[in-house]
Amino acid sequence: MPKPVRPEFNQAFRKASPYLNMGYVLLGSIVFFGFVGNWIDQRLNSKPIGLLIGLFTGLGLGFYHLLKAIEQIENKKQ
């Protein structure tokens, strides 16, 4: 039978949960747009231009989402 979870443990995860997702969103956007750029390179035979554009687009959009999420969390604290 599992042990009961302490309330302070649950509270710590509730406070940390908005921050836990941010790394995955950043990584996911870079990987997704990297694949899109690679696909474009294969279609247009323009290696590595599409891949680089895709990676930098993913990086930029990932950081944009990261900053928006941090701003939203900070606004909730006030």
SULQUIUR-V363117 format. One record per run of one state. SS is the DSSP state (H for helix, E for strand, L for the rest). FROM is the first residue (numbers start at 0). TO is the last residue. If there is no record, write none. Layout:
ss=[SS | SS]
from=[FROM | FROM]
to=[TO | TO]
//
This chain:
ss=[L | H | L | H | L | H | L]
from=[0 | 6 | 20 | 21 | 44 | 48 | 77]
to=[5 | 19 | 20 | 43 | 47 | 76 | 77]
//
